[in-house]
Amino acid sequence: MPRADYPLEPQRLSPEGRNFFFGYYDRYALSADGRYHLALNPGFRERPNTGRDGAPLGVLDLERDCEWKVLESSPAWNWQMGCCSQWLGPDPAKLLVCNVRDGARAYGRLLHVEDGPVRDLELPVYDAARDGSYAVGANFHRIHICRAGYGYPDLEDPCSGRPAPDDDGLWRVDLATGRAELIVSLADIAKVPSPPGLPVHPGFGSGDLPEGMHWVNNIMVSPGGTRILFLHRWIENGKWGSTRLLCCQADGSGLKLVNPGPRVSHCDWLDEDRVLSWCQWWSEQMHYYLMDLRGGGPEILGGELFDSDGHCSFLPGSDGRWLLTDGYPGEDQHRPLILFDRESNTRYDLGRFRSPKSEQQPGDIRCDLHPRWAPDGRRVSFDSIHEGYRGVYAVDLGELVVRGV
């Protein structure tokens, strides 16, 4: 049974008729105790946001009939990733990090659900180690200029217009002090050579930087916090060119090319050594490939069971058995919510949710499902617009991830 319909009834967690969403897929939106779900509440949904558009950050209290509580009134946000909020150790039931802004400046902030602001950080964060020790910061103005919808508009940027500066790139942010340190520069990233014989930009490895703006995206800290994974992208001929997948140690050392591309998309860590990505691997064919950073060839997950890119994440503690993902709309304009059992090579379609064509337009204001695991693995939450407004939903997996079907 390689593919099966396993429809689950979604529960809307956010208020009816109002626009709420969380954003990206690779972090916990539900607190460790299952009580709070993080969300943003923009007052509109039909256009790209500007630096003047507010979207309060808060929690939906599942123990109080999903009561909405605002935690921060001035987050720095976008339609795809929200404000990069996520729960942190050592108190993943109450402590979180998010990005905020003050005019043309964006920066990170630690918040406590009950006690309010804890500490401001020197830079905005992209992802954080699960133990709450450090985060990885990035230049969200550069990201916005190169890929609107994933950065923050109307920010100051001292590196603006410089293709691959040596004073910008990946930043390590100490969450105990708020201090930021550059650990890998864009100049260093752009110079990492690709293997010979592949259709990559001729500037790589030659000492001359490829023309066009370079940036990093989809930055992901490994589960144990020892490594950082990221996409390296650049502009060619006035538009987004190619993508490569790289990683480094948590201190920036050991910069390594994982996949030379030129097409690499959404990723997830299985453990400290293995990485999943929807990508090419030495061919034109796109698949979910599981790659081992220690060497050896990749493993294809699901094969032809997956016919499009998706936002993929492994259930923590399942040794990679359970993969959660979604897909983009087909001709029927519905987005699938998918659970894949790697042990039995079975795809379970948990639901299909209508996404109007009007949401698929320039500016990346579309509403992807971005499915996210609950920390206990028994529930999945996601964003959707199938009721005519952006909402936050959840499905209960019951015994599915325990026993399969």
N, C-alpha and C positions, 0 to 999 in steps of 0.2 A: 504494500500500500504506500507508494512513494508520495502520493498527494491526497489529502483528505480535507473536506469541509468540516470545520469544527466550530460552528458559529456560537459566539458568546454575546450575551446581552450587555451592552455598555451602560454604565451609570455615569450621568453627567455630574461632575463635582462642582462646577462653577455655576453661578446664578443664571437662570434662564434669560435669554434675550440680550445679555451683555457680553462684551468681548474680553475673553481671558485666554491666556496661553502661557506655556512655560518656555518652550524653545528646544534646545538641542537634546540629543538622544543618549549621550555617552556619560551621563551623570545622574545621580539620584535627585528626583524632584520630591519624593516622599521621604519624610524623616525616618530615622532608624526605628522609632517606635510605631510607625504607621499612622501617627495622628495628624501631621501637617503635610500639606502639599503646597509647594512654592508656585507662585503664578504672578504674571503681570496683567494689568487691567488698562489697556489703552482705550481711549475714547473714540477710536475710529478703526477701520480695517481696510479701506479701499485705496490707500496711496502709501508711498514710502514715507517714513518718518523723517523729521528734521531735528536739529539740535534743540529746538524750542518745544517739541512735542513731549509731553509727560506721559508716563505709564507707570502708575504706582506699583511697587513690588510688595507682595504680602503673602499670607498663608491662608489656605482653605482648611478650616479646622474640622476634620472628619469626625471628631468626637462630639461636635456641637452642630450637627446637621450642616456641615460644610460652611459654617459661618466665615465670612471674609474679614481678615484683619490686616490692615496696612502696616508694613514695617518700614518702608522707605519711600519717600515721595519724589525723589529726583534721581532715579537710576539712569545710567547710560545703557541704551538698549538698541536692539534691531529686531526685525521680524523673524529672523531665522534662529538666533541664539538667545533671544531674550537679553538679560543683563549678566549672563554667565554665572548665575546664582547656583550654588550647590551646598549641600550639608557637609560639615567638616568634623573630623575627630579633633579633640578628644570628647566632644559632646554632639554627635551627629543627630540627636533628637532636638537640639535647641540652637546650635551654633552654625552659622552659615557665612559664606562670602558672596559678595555681589559687586557689581561695578556701578558707580555713581558719577555724576558730573556737576561741575560748578562752572557754568558758562562754557568756555572753550577748553576746559581742562577736564579729563576723565581720570578716575583713579578707583582703586578697589577699597572695599570697606568690609570689616567683619561686623556681623550683627548677631545679637542674641534675641531670640523670640520674645523673651520676657523682659530682659534688661536693656534692650536697645543697642545703640552703637558701642562697639568694643574698641576698635582701632581702625585708623585710616592707613592705606598703603600708598607707596609712592607712585605706583603705576596700576592701570587696570589689569585684571587677571583674565587669562583665557581658560586655564584648567588648574586644578590644585591636587596635591597629594592627598590621598584619603585620610591619612593620619593627621592632617592639618598642619604639617611642619612647614611646607613651602608651597608656592604657586608659581606658575609660569606666566609672565606678562608679555604683552605684544603691543605693537603700534597699531591701534584700532583706526586711526586716521588713514594710515597707509592701506590697511585692509579695505576700508570704505572706498577709497579712490580706485583701488584695483578691482574690487568685487563688492559693489553696493549691496547692502542687505546683510553683510557679515561684519561690518565695522560700525563706527559711530560717525555721523556727519558733523560738520562744523566744529572741528577740533583744531587746536594749534599743533603744528608738527615741525620741529626744527630740521628734520631730514627730508622735508617735502621736495620733490623734484630730483632727488639723487637716486640713481638706479639701484645701487646695492651698497649702502653706506657701511663703514666699518664701526660705526657707533650706534647701530640699531640692529635689532634681530630678536633673539630669544633672551628674555630676562628672567632671572631667578629672584622671586620675591619672598623674603623671610616673613612668614606670617606672625612670628613672635615680636618682630620689631617694625615691620612695614617697609624695611629697606630693600631696594632693588639693585641687582648687579647684572650687567650684561655678561652672558656666558657663551653665546655663539652669535657672531655678527652675520649680517646678510652678505657681506663680502666673502666671508669664509664659506658660507653655504653655497653661494654661486660658483665658487671655484672647485667644489667637490667634483671630480671627474666621473663621467659615466663610462661604462664598458665600451670598447670599440665595436663598431659594426651596427650600432643602433641609430635610429633616426632622431638624434638629439642636436641641440644647437651647437654649431662648430666652436663657439667660444669656450665651452666647458673644457677645463683641463689645459687650456692653452696659455693661461695667464691673462687673457683679455676677457672682461666680463661681457656676457651677452647684452645687447642693447635692450632697453625697456625696463620698466619698474619691476623689481623683485619683491616678493612678500612671502610670509609664512601663514599657513592656515591650518585648521583642524588639528590643533596642538593637543596632545593627549599624554598625560602622565600615566605610567604603568601602574598596575594594582598595588605593587609593593613600593612604589615611589623611586625605583632605582634608575628608570630610563624615561626619556621624553621622545615621543613620536610626533612627526609633523609633516605637512605637505609643503614643498617648495614650488612656488608658481611664479611666472613672470609674464610680462606683456610683450607680445610680438606683433609688429605691424599694426599697432594701435588697439589690439584686442588681446584677451587672455590667450596665451600660447599653450605651453605644455605643463605637465605636473610630474614631479618626482616625489618619492617617499623616502624620508631620512629619519635617523634617530641619533640620539647621543645619550651619554650618561647624565645623571641628575645635576652634575656640576658643569656640564657642557663639554667634557672631554669625550674622546672616542666617537667623534662625528662620523657617521657611516651611512652610505647609500643602501637602502633596503630594496627599492624598486625604481629603475630608471625611467619608467613610464613609456611613452609620453602621456598615458591616460591612467590616472590613479584617482580614486574617489574615496568614499567613506570607509573608515577603518575602526578597528577595536582591538584592544589587547586581550589575549586569552590568559596569558601569564607573563612573567618577566622576560621570556624568550620568544614567544610566539605571537604573531600579529595577523589579523584577518583584514583583508581589504577587497573591495570591488575594484578590479583593475585588470590591466593587461599583464601578461607575463611572457615576454619574448615572442609575442604574436599579436594579431589584431583581435583575438577573441577576448571578450570580457567575461570574467567569472568572479565568484568569491574565492579568493586564494588565501590559504593559511600558510604563512611564511615563517620559517624558523631563523632567527637572527644568528644562530650558531652555525648555520650552513645547511646544505642539502636542498633538494628541490621542493617546491611548494605542493600542498595538497589542495585539490579542488573540492569545495564544499557544495553539495547539492547539484552540481552540474547543470543540466538543462531544466531542473526544477525552478531555477531563478532566471528570469529573462530580462530583468532590469535592475538597475542600481537601487539601493535601499539604505536605510539608516540602521546599521547592524550593531548588536551588542550581545555578548555572552552572559548567561546567568552566572554570577560569581559563585564559586564553590562547586560548580557542576563539572569541572575539568573539561569544559568546552562541549558538553553534550547538547545543551540547549542554546539556540541562537534565536534572538528576537530581531525582527526587521520589518520593513514595510516596502512599498513600491510606489512608483509614480502612476498617474492615471492612464488607462488605456482608452480605447474608443468609447467605452461606457462612462468615462469620467469618474471612476471610482478608484480609491486608493486601498490596496489590500493591507491588512494587518496579519503578519505571518509569524508563526513559531516553527522552528526547524529542529528536529531531533537528529542529531548527528549520529547517534548510536544505531538507529534503524533507517537512516536516510529518508525520513518522512517529513514532508512539509504539511503543516496544519494551517489552513486559512481560517483565522479567528473572526474575520468580518471584512466587509468592504464598505467604504464610506465615501459618499459622493463629494466631489470637489469641483465646483463650477469652473467653467473655462475662464470666467472673469478673474479668477485668482491666479491664473497662469499668465503673467505678463511681466515685462521688464521691471526691474527694481526689486526682485526677489521678495515680493510681499505675499507669495503663495503660502498656503497653510499645509505644510507636510505633517504627517502623523507624528514623526519623531518619537517612536515608542520607547518607553523607559521602564526598566525593572523596578519593582518595589524591593527594598533591601532584603526581605525574606523570600523573594522569588515567587510568591503566591499570587501576586497581582501585577498588572501592567497598566500604566497610565499613558495617555497620548493626547495630542491636540487634534482638533478636527473642526471643519466648518460645515458639516453635512446638515446641520439644523438651520443654516442661514446666517450664523455668526460664529466667531471663534469661541470654542469651548474646550474645557479640560475634562477628559473622560477617563474611566477606568474599567477594566474587565477583570473578573476573578477567575484565575486559572484552575481553581479547585485542585483536583488530584492529578491534573494532566502532567505537570512537570515532575511528579513523584513516581508515577507508574506508567506514563505514556498511555496509549490506547491500544 
